[in-house]
C-alpha cells in the first residue's frame, strides 16, 4: 500500500511541470486554486489507496473464512493471464517447440513469435493515419502545413493588435518621448520578468553571461531609456536577443527597460568586462536650443558694445 501511495504522489508531482512552462507555469504555481486542486487530488489518491487496501483485506479475510481464497486467486491469475495473452499473443512455454526455428547460434535457438496484437494494430492505425494525412495535406490541400498555420496565427495576432490599438485597449508608446521609471513599486513586474526570463542570458544581477553586462556604462546598441526600450521591443537580428514586443505590451517593456537602467553602477561580482561603446546621454533639445539662443544674445551684446565703442 505504501508503495502505491508513494508512486501515485510521485506521478502527481512529476506531472506538475509538464502542463506549462515559463511564465504560464509560474502564474499557475502562484495561483492558490491550483494548489487547492492538487491538494484535493493528492487527498483523493491517498483515500482511494486506503479504501482499496481495506477492501482487499476484507475480501481476503472473508474468502479465507469460506475456504475459497486459493480458488479465487487461481481464477484471478487465469483472467490476468488471458488478458496478457490477448495483448501479446505469446505462445505458452510448454508449446514453444511448435514455433522453434531452424536457426541455431552456438546452441542458442530462435522462436518465431507473432508480433503483439497491440503493436500490430497500432501499426495499422498509423498507416491509415499516414494515408489520410497525405491526402488531406499534400493531395487535396484542405489542411494547412506548419508554415501556413504560423502565417495565419501572425495575421490573427496583428489583426487583434490593430483592433486593440484602435480601441485604446493597448497604448502604443513613442520611444523618443519616454522617461525612465524610478519607483521600484512600479517595477515589480519588470523585476520578476528580469530574474525569471532575462537572467538566463544576463544573470539575475545583470552582470552578463551569454548576454552582455548591463550594469556598466558601455552599450552595444545604445544606452538610455529610448535605446534600451527599442532593443528589448524589437530585439537584435542574428543574436539570441528576441523581439519581446511580440509578447509584452509597450507599457510592460517600458517597465523592463527602466529596471535595466536601474542596474547601472551596481557592480555585481564576476560581471563580464565592458562591451560596446561608452554611452553619453545627449543634451535635451530644449536646453541645447536655449543655450544656443543665450550664446547668440551674448555675441550680439558684445558686437553692439564694440560698435558703440568704435563710434565714440
C-alpha positions in Angstrom: 0.0 0.0 0.0 2.8 2.4 0.9 4.5 1.8 -2.4 1.2 2.6 -4.3 0.7 5.8 -2.4 4.3 6.9 -2.9 4.1 6.1 -6.6 0.9 8.0 -7.0 2.2 11.0 -5.2 5.4 11.0 -7.3 3.3 10.7 -10.5 1.3 13.8 -9.5 4.4 15.8 -8.5 6.3 14.8 -11.7 3.3 15.9 -13.8 3.3 19.4 -12.4 5.9 21.0 -14.7 4.6 19.1 -17.7 1.4 21.1 -18.2 3.1 24.5 -18.7 6.3 26.3 -19.0 7.9 29.6 -18.3 5.6 32.4 -17.2 2.4 30.3 -17.5 3.9 27.7 -15.1 4.9 30.5 -12.7 1.5 32.1 -12.8 -0.2 28.7 -12.2 2.1 27.9 -9.2 1.3 31.4 -7.8 -2.5 30.7 -8.1 -3.8 29.3 -4.8 -6.6 27.5 -6.6 -4.0 25.3 -8.4 -2.5 24.3 -5.0 -6.0 23.6 -3.6 -6.8 21.4 -6.6 -3.5 19.5 -6.3 -4.1 19.0 -2.5 -7.6 17.7 -3.2 -6.2 15.4 -5.9 -3.5 14.0 -3.6 -6.1 13.5 -0.8 -8.3 11.6 -3.3 -5.4 9.4 -4.4 -4.5 8.6 -0.8 -8.1 7.9 0.1 -8.6 5.6 -2.9 -5.4 3.7 -2.0 -6.6 3.3 1.7 -10.1 2.2 0.7 -8.8 -0.3 -1.9 -6.3 -1.8 0.6 -9.1 -2.1 3.2 -11.4 -3.8 0.7 -8.6 -6.2 -0.4 -8.0 -7.1 3.3 -11.7 -7.7 3.9 -12.0 -9.8 0.8 -9.1 -11.9 1.8 -10.4 -12.5 5.3 -13.9 -13.3 4.0 -12.7 -15.7 1.4 -10.3 -17.5 3.8 -13.1 -17.9 6.2 -15.1 -19.6 3.4 -12.2 -21.7 2.3 -12.3 -20.1 -1.2 -9.2 -17.9 -1.1 -6.9 -20.1 -3.2 -9.7 -20.8 -5.7 -10.3 -17.1 -6.2 -6.6 -16.3 -6.5 -6.2 -19.0 -9.2 -9.2 -17.6 -11.1 -7.8 -14.1 -11.0 -4.4 -15.3 -12.1 -6.1 -17.1 -15.0 -8.1 -14.0 -16.0 -4.9 -11.9 -15.9 -3.1 -14.4 -18.0 -6.0 -14.3 -20.6 -5.7 -10.5 -20.7 -1.9 -10.7 -21.3 -2.5 -13.4 -23.9 -4.9 -11.2 -25.8 -2.5 -8.3 -25.7 0.7 -10.2 -26.5 -0.4 -13.4 -28.3 2.5 -15.1 -26.7 2.9 -18.9 -27.0 2.9 -20.7 -23.7 6.3 -22.1 -22.6 5.1 -25.7 -22.9 4.3 -25.1 -26.6 7.4 -23.2 -27.6 8.7 -26.2 -29.6 5.9 -25.5 -32.1 7.4 -22.1 -33.1 11.1 -23.1 -32.8 13.0 -22.1 -35.9 16.0 -23.9 -37.6 18.3 -21.1 -36.6 21.0 -22.2 -34.2 23.7 -19.9 -33.0 26.2 -21.7 -30.8 23.3 -23.6 -29.2 21.1 -20.6 -28.9 17.8 -21.2 -30.8 15.3 -18.6 -32.0 11.5 -18.6 -31.6 9.1 -17.4 -34.3 6.7 -15.4 -32.1 4.0 -13.3 -33.7 4.1 -9.5 -33.3 2.0 -8.5 -30.2 -1.5 -7.5 -31.3 -1.4 -4.1 -29.6 1.7 -3.2 -31.6 0.4 -4.7 -34.8 -3.0 -2.8 -34.6 -1.2 0.4 -33.7 0.9 0.0 -36.8 -2.2 -0.5 -38.9 -3.7 2.7 -37.4 -0.5 4.6 -38.2 -0.7 3.5 -41.8 -4.3 4.7 -42.1 -3.4 8.0 -40.4 -0.5 8.5 -42.8 -2.7 7.9 -45.9 -5.4 10.3 -44.6 -2.6 12.9 -43.8 -1.1 12.5 -47.2 -4.4 13.0 -49.0 -5.5 16.0 -46.8 -2.3 18.0 -46.7 -0.5 17.0 -49.9 -3.2 16.0 -52.4 -6.4 18.0 -51.7 -4.6 20.8 -49.9 -7.5 21.1 -47.3 -5.2 21.2 -44.4 -2.6 23.9 -43.5 1.0 23.0 -43.1 3.1 24.4 -40.2 4.3 27.4 -42.1 0.7 28.3 -43.2 -0.5 27.9 -39.6 2.2 30.2 -38.4 1.3 32.8 -41.0 -2.4 32.6 -40.1 -1.6 33.0 -36.4 0.6 36.0 -37.1 -2.1 37.6 -39.2 -4.7 37.0 -36.5 -2.3 38.4 -33.9 -1.7 41.5 -36.0 -5.4 42.0 -36.5 -6.0 41.7 -32.8 -3.2 44.2 -32.1 -4.6 46.7 -34.6 -8.1 46.4 -33.1 -6.8 46.8 -29.6 -4.8 49.9 -30.6 -7.7 51.5 -32.4 -10.0 50.8 -29.4 -7.5 52.2 -26.9 -7.1 48.9 -25.1 -3.4 48.9 -25.8 -1.3 52.1 -25.6 1.5 52.5 -28.2 4.4 54.4 -26.7 6.9 56.6 -28.6 10.4 55.6 -27.6 11.7 59.1 -28.1 9.3 60.5 -25.5 9.9 58.0 -22.7 11.3 58.8 -19.3 12.7 56.1 -17.1 10.5 54.9 -14.2 12.4 55.3 -10.9 10.0 53.9 -8.4 10.6 50.3 -7.5 7.0 50.0 -6.5 6.1 50.3 -10.2 8.8 47.9 -11.3 7.7 44.7 -9.5 6.6 43.1 -12.8 9.8 44.1 -14.5 12.0 42.7 -11.7 10.1 39.4 -11.8 10.5 39.1 -15.6 14.2 40.1 -15.5 15.0 37.5 -12.8 13.0 34.7 -14.4 13.5 35.4 -18.2 16.3 37.9 -18.9 18.6 36.3 -16.2 19.2 33.2 -18.4 21.4 35.4 -20.6 22.3 38.4 -18.4 22.2 36.9 -14.9 19.8 37.9 -12.2 22.2 40.7 -11.1 22.7 42.0 -14.7 26.4 41.1 -14.7 26.1 39.2 -18.0 26.6 35.6 -19.1 25.9 34.7 -22.7 24.4 38.2 -23.0 26.4 41.4 -22.2 26.9 43.1 -18.9 24.0 45.6 -18.2 25.5 47.3 -15.1 28.3 49.4 -16.7 28.1 52.4 -19.0 29.0 50.6 -22.2 26.3 49.6 -24.6 26.4 47.7 -27.9 23.1 49.2 -29.2 22.9 52.5 -27.4 22.0 53.3 -23.8 19.3 55.5 -22.4 15.7 54.6 -22.0 14.8 55.1 -25.7 17.5 52.8 -27.0 17.1 50.1 -24.3 13.3 50.2 -24.8 13.8 49.7 -28.6 16.3 46.9 -28.2 14.0 45.0 -25.9 10.9 45.6 -28.0 12.5 44.9 -31.5 15.3 42.5 -30.5 18.6 42.2 -32.3 18.8 40.2 -35.5 21.3 37.5 -35.6 21.6 37.2 -31.8 19.7 35.5 -29.0 18.0 38.8 -28.2 14.4 38.1 -29.2 11.9 40.8 -30.1 9.9 40.8 -26.8 7.4 43.3 -28.3 5.5 40.3 -29.6 5.0 39.0 -26.1 4.7 42.1 -23.8 2.9 45.4 -24.2 4.7 48.7 -24.7 4.0 49.6 -21.1 5.5 46.4 -19.8 8.6 46.9 -22.0 8.9 50.4 -20.6 9.0 49.0 -17.1 11.6 46.3 -18.1 13.8 49.0 -19.7 13.5 51.2 -16.7 14.5 48.3 -14.4 17.5 47.5 -16.6 18.7 51.1 -16.3 18.4 50.9 -12.5 21.1 48.2 -12.6 23.6 50.8 -13.7 26.6 51.1 -11.4 25.6 48.2 -9.1 29.0 46.5 -9.9 27.9 42.8 -9.2 30.7 40.2 -8.6 32.0 38.2 -11.6 30.5 40.7 -14.1 31.6 40.5 -17.7 34.0 43.2 -18.9 32.7 46.2 -20.7 31.5 45.6 -24.3 30.4 48.2 -26.8 30.7 52.0 -26.7 30.6 54.4 -23.8 27.2 55.9 -23.6 26.9 59.6 -23.1 23.4 60.9 -22.8 22.7 63.7 -25.3 21.6 67.1 -24.1 17.9 67.7 -24.2 16.9 69.6 -27.3 15.1 72.4 -25.4 18.2 73.0 -23.3 20.5 72.9 -26.3 18.3 75.5 -28.1 18.2 77.7 -25.0 22.0 77.6 -24.7 22.3 78.5 -28.4 19.9 81.4 -28.0 21.8 82.7 -24.9 25.2 82.4 -26.8 23.7 84.3 -29.8 22.4 87.0 -27.4 25.8 87.3 -25.7 27.5 87.6 -29.1 25.0 90.3 -30.2 25.6 92.3 -27.0 29.4 92.0 -27.4 29.1 93.2 -31.1 26.9 96.1 -30.1 29.3 97.2 -27.3 32.2 97.0 -29.7 30.3 99.1 -32.3 29.4 101.7 -29.7 33.0 102.0 -28.5 34.1 102.4 -32.1 31.6 105.2 -32.7 32.8 107.1 -29.7 
